Amino acid sequence: MGLARGLTREALFDLNVEKILDHWGLPEAVREVIANALDEQALSKTAEAEIVKRRDGWHVIDFGRGLRYQHLTQNENPEKQRKADVVVGKFGVGLKDALATFYRRGIDVAIKSPHGDMTLRRAAKSNFADVKTLHAAITKPSEPGRKGTDFLLKGLSDADMDAARDYFLRFAGDDQLERTELGGILRRPADEPARIYVKGVRVATEENFLFSYDITSTTAQLQRALNRERTNVGRSAYQDRVKAILLKATSAAVVDELAKDLQSIPKGTNHDEINWIEVQEQAVRILAARGKTIFLTSQQLLYMGATVQEARHDGYRLVFIPEKLLPRLAGLRDVNGNPILDLAGFVKTWNASFVYDFIDPSKLKKAERNSWSILPELIRLAGDHAKRVGEVRISNTMRLDEGAYETEGVWDSPNIVVKRSVLDSPRHFARVILHEIAHASSNANHGSIPFMAAIDDLAALAAVEAIEL
């Protein structure tokens, strides 16, 4: 039954608004009116709702079934509950709070519906003349043939309407980068906080998010957090959903920014999403699939500097990651299903890349034999540093794919292998042999303190012997 059937004079409907949301401004109240119009459009599958300014004020118009007095009750709308996937509104109390806010802030409201016209008035409660509350004054419809509801707001400023429209994704104009089954990832507005939308209505902002988000598939926790205010929802309510949306992202527009942000962590200029370990893993999985990449920590750079240089020489891109992420790499694969390479993995790969073609020293040329002949003196000079060395062997090859960096010698325990090309002079040969003896003695990588100590001691031994001679 419509509002106006049998209505012969004005009727007052008590809104029973006991507690006003004092911090609500006019934009929040208008937001509720717009949300109701958009919901009615979606539920009734009628024409696009309109927001227009006319001489008498701002109008919010839908072309649905028309507002009824039942919509002014405290109860949630059962139809919206059943079809939550297509509506942006949630609470029946939202409209009542909006009406109370309009009245308190001096905005005249005039509503036209095929079921009756409505305005606002303070009046005594039924049977309690000394208690006045806000009522909806309902009269017969002035436009009984109207399709839908015309909500007129007299005295509303353009700025308040603009602010109200900005709550809605469809009016705010945020650029969507990717749509997933759980929601959309949006480009963050320039020089503004990121925005968190739930089903197209903004519920929060984030100062240090990389993207804005529109959550279209909600969780129970988020539903509970969407209280009657629908603003300033805490991050704990939507964080898991935002994280899940990011983990489903595949577009270059999104994953490139995540990958870039991962590399900003050491500088402290990253955004909050990349602090989540699951998002870090996703960024690593994406980066690893984009060519030769090694993931390492800043600490590893300090004590494995030479290995890092070898990786650079081999054409690997280095990506620095947080310490807490490093142990998790072993169980990860990139988005193509391939293992992810950290610095330890690179060392194994590097070692496996050596392919030797050994030659007999008796086959050397005369100049090469001259260099080779100083080996016993070098071993004697090294003293205890050389005690772990088994043999010194010569190979025509070291690594089949040398790249820009040529490997001239290697400590391949218990032996030292040198490339034949280092025998071009005794000095060249001595430099490589003593370098590898330092590796054997220290059992450490280039650039490490033990390795450098061994190098220094070998230099001292050579200096003392040269002086004594």
Backbone hydrogen bonds, N-H to C=O, Kabsch-Sander energy under -0.5 kcal/mol:
donor,donor_aa,acceptor,acceptor_aa,energy
5,R,2,G,-0.6
7,L,4,A,-2.5
8,T,6,G,-0.5
11,A,138,I,-2.7
13,F,11,A,-0.5
13,F,136,A,-2.6
14,D,12,L,-0.6
15,L,134,L,-2.3
18,E,16,N,-1.0
22,D,20,I,-1.5
24,W,21,L,-2.0
29,A,25,G,-1.6
30,V,26,L,-2.9
31,R,27,P,-2.2
32,E,28,E,-1.2
33,V,29,A,-1.3
34,I,30,V,-2.7
35,A,31,R,-2.7
36,N,32,E,-2.1
37,A,33,V,-1.9
38,L,34,I,-2.6
39,D,35,A,-2.5
40,E,36,N,-2.4
41,Q,37,A,-2.0
42,A,38,L,-2.1
43,L,39,D,-3.0
44,S,40,E,-2.5
45,K,41,Q,-0.9
46,T,41,Q,-1.2
50,E,61,I,-3.0
52,V,59,H,-2.1
54,R,52,V,-0.5
54,R,57,G,-2.8
57,G,54,R,-1.2
58,W,153,L,-1.8
59,H,52,V,-3.5
60,V,151,F,-2.2
61,I,50,E,-3.1
61,I,59,H,-0.5
62,D,149,T,-2.2
63,F,47,A,-0.5
71,H,68,R,-1.6
72,L,69,Y,-2.2
73,T,70,Q,-1.5
81,Q,77,N,-1.9
82,R,78,P,-2.2
83,K,79,E,-1.8
84,A,81,Q,-0.8
86,V,83,K,-1.9
87,V,83,K,-0.5
94,G,91,F,-1.0
95,L,92,G,-0.7
96,K,92,G,-0.8
97,D,93,V,-2.5
98,A,94,G,-1.9
99,L,95,L,-2.5
100,A,96,K,-2.2
101,T,97,D,-2.1
102,F,98,A,-2.6
103,Y,99,L,-2.2
104,R,100,A,-2.5
105,R,101,T,-1.9
106,G,103,Y,-1.2
107,I,102,F,-2.7
108,D,106,G,-0.6
108,D,154,K,-1.5
110,A,152,L,-2.1
111,I,118,M,-2.9
112,K,150,D,-2.6
113,S,116,G,-0.9
116,G,113,S,-1.7
117,D,139,T,-1.9
118,M,111,I,-2.4
119,T,137,A,-1.6
121,R,135,H,-2.3
123,A,133,T,-2.6
125,K,128,F,-0.9
125,K,131,V,-3.0
128,F,125,K,-2.5
131,V,128,F,-1.7
132,K,130,D,-0.6
133,T,123,A,-2.8
135,H,121,R,-3.1
136,A,13,F,-2.8
137,A,119,T,-2.9
137,A,135,H,-0.6
138,I,11,A,-3.4
138,I,136,A,-0.7
139,T,117,D,-2.4
146,R,143,E,-2.1
148,G,64,G,-0.6
148,G,146,R,-0.7
150,D,112,K,-2.6
151,F,60,V,-2.6
151,F,149,T,-0.6
152,L,110,A,-2.8
152,L,150,D,-0.7
153,L,58,W,-3.0
154,K,108,D,-2.8
154,K,152,L,-0.6
156,L,153,L,-0.7
161,M,157,S,-1.8
162,D,158,D,-2.8
163,A,159,A,-2.3
164,A,160,D,-2.0
165,R,161,M,-2.7
166,D,162,D,-1.8
167,Y,164,A,-1.4
168,F,165,R,-2.0
169,L,200,G,-2.6
171,F,168,F,-1.1
172,A,168,F,-2.6
173,G,169,L,-1.4
176,Q,174,D,-0.5
177,L,185,I,-2.9
178,E,185,I,-1.7
180,T,183,G,-2.6
184,G,214,D,-2.4
185,I,178,E,-3.0
186,L,184,G,-0.5
186,L,212,S,-3.1
187,R,175,D,-3.4
188,R,210,L,-0.5
192,E,189,P,-1.5
194,A,206,E,-2.9
196,I,204,A,-2.7
197,Y,195,R,-0.6
197,Y,213,Y,-3.4
198,V,201,V,-2.8
199,K,197,Y,-0.5
199,K,215,I,-2.7
201,V,198,V,-1.4
202,R,167,Y,-3.4
203,V,196,I,-3.1
204,A,196,I,-1.3
206,E,194,A,-2.5
209,F,206,E,-0.6
212,S,186,L,-2.4
213,Y,195,R,-2.5
214,D,184,G,-2.3
215,I,197,Y,-3.2
215,I,213,Y,-0.5
216,T,182,L,-1.6
216,T,214,D,-0.6
217,S,182,L,-1.9
218,T,216,T,-0.6
223,Q,219,T,-2.5
224,R,220,A,-2.2
225,A,221,Q,-1.7
226,L,222,L,-1.3
227,N,225,A,-2.4
233,V,203,V,-2.1
237,A,234,G,-1.5
238,Y,234,G,-0.7
238,Y,235,R,-1.0
239,Q,235,R,-2.4
242,V,238,Y,-2.5
243,K,239,Q,-2.7
244,A,240,D,-2.2
245,I,241,R,-2.3
246,L,242,V,-2.3
247,L,243,K,-2.1
248,K,244,A,-0.6
248,K,245,I,-1.1
249,A,246,L,-1.5
254,V,251,S,-0.8
255,V,251,S,-2.7
256,D,252,A,-2.0
258,L,254,V,-2.0
259,A,255,V,-2.6
260,K,256,D,-2.2
261,D,257,E,-2.2
262,L,258,L,-2.1
263,Q,259,A,-1.3
264,S,261,D,-1.2
265,I,262,L,-1.2
267,K,264,S,-0.6
268,G,264,S,-0.9
268,G,265,I,-1.3
269,T,264,S,-1.7
270,N,264,S,-0.5
272,D,208,N,-3.0
274,I,271,H,-0.6
275,N,272,D,-1.6
276,W,273,E,-1.6
279,V,276,W,-0.6
280,Q,276,W,-2.2
281,E,277,I,-2.4
282,Q,278,E,-1.8
283,A,279,V,-2.4
284,V,280,Q,-2.4
285,R,281,E,-2.6
286,I,282,Q,-1.9
287,L,283,A,-2.7
288,A,284,V,-2.8
289,A,285,R,-0.7
289,A,286,I,-0.6
290,R,287,L,-1.9
293,T,291,G,-0.7
294,I,317,R,-2.8
295,F,341,L,-2.0
296,L,319,V,-2.1
301,L,297,T,-1.3
302,L,298,S,-0.8
302,L,299,Q,-0.8
303,Y,299,Q,-1.2
304,M,300,Q,-2.0
306,A,446,H,-1.3
308,V,304,M,-2.2
309,Q,305,G,-2.2
310,E,306,A,-2.4
311,A,307,T,-2.3
312,R,308,V,-2.4
313,H,309,Q,-2.9
314,D,310,E,-1.7
315,G,312,R,-2.0
316,Y,311,A,-2.3
317,R,292,K,-3.0
319,V,294,I,-2.7
321,I,296,L,-2.5
325,L,322,P,-1.2
326,L,322,P,-1.0
326,L,323,E,-0.6
328,R,325,L,-1.3
329,L,325,L,-0.6
329,L,326,L,-1.5
331,G,328,R,-0.8
332,L,329,L,-1.8
334,D,338,N,-3.1
335,V,285,R,-1.6
337,G,334,D,-2.4
340,I,332,L,-1.0
342,D,340,I,-0.6
343,L,295,F,-0.8
346,F,342,D,-2.1
347,V,343,L,-2.1
348,K,344,A,-1.8
349,T,345,G,-2.4
350,W,346,F,-3.5
351,N,347,V,-2.8
352,A,348,K,-2.3
353,S,349,T,-0.7
353,S,350,W,-0.8
354,F,351,N,-1.4
355,V,398,M,-2.0
357,D,397,T,-0.6
359,I,394,I,-2.0
363,K,360,D,-2.6
364,L,361,P,-1.5
369,R,365,K,-2.7
370,N,366,K,-1.7
371,S,367,A,-1.4
372,W,368,E,-2.6
373,S,369,R,-1.7
374,I,371,S,-1.5
375,L,372,W,-1.8
378,L,374,I,-2.0
379,I,375,L,-2.5
380,R,376,P,-2.4
381,L,377,E,-2.7
382,A,378,L,-2.0
383,G,379,I,-1.0
383,G,380,R,-0.6
385,H,382,A,-1.9
386,A,383,G,-1.8
387,K,384,D,-1.5
389,V,386,A,-1.6
390,G,414,P,-4.2
393,R,416,I,-3.0
395,S,418,V,-2.3
396,N,357,D,-2.8
400,L,353,S,-0.9
402,E,400,L,-0.6
404,A,313,H,-1.0
405,Y,402,E,-1.1
406,E,404,A,-0.5
408,E,406,E,-0.6
410,V,417,V,-2.1
412,D,410,V,-1.0
412,D,415,N,-2.1
413,S,411,W,-0.8
415,N,412,D,-2.3
416,I,391,E,-2.7
417,V,410,V,-2.4
418,V,393,R,-2.7
419,K,408,E,-2.7
420,R,395,S,-2.3
422,V,419,K,-2.2
423,L,420,R,-2.0
424,D,421,S,-1.0
425,S,422,V,-0.8
429,F,425,S,-2.3
430,A,426,P,-2.9
431,R,427,R,-2.3
432,V,428,H,-1.9
433,I,429,F,-2.5
434,L,430,A,-2.6
435,H,431,R,-1.7
436,E,432,V,-2.3
437,I,433,I,-2.3
438,A,434,L,-1.9
439,H,435,H,-1.3
440,A,436,E,-2.3
441,S,437,I,-2.9
442,S,438,A,-2.5
443,N,439,H,-2.5
448,S,445,N,-1.6
452,M,448,S,-2.6
453,A,449,I,-2.3
454,A,450,P,-2.0
455,I,451,F,-2.4
456,D,452,M,-2.4
457,D,453,A,-2.2
458,L,454,A,-2.2
459,A,455,I,-2.2
460,A,456,D,-2.2
461,L,457,D,-2.5
462,A,458,L,-2.2
463,A,459,A,-2.3
464,V,460,A,-2.7
465,E,461,L,-2.2
466,A,462,A,-2.2
467,I,463,A,-2.3
468,E,464,V,-2.6
469,L,465,E,-2.0
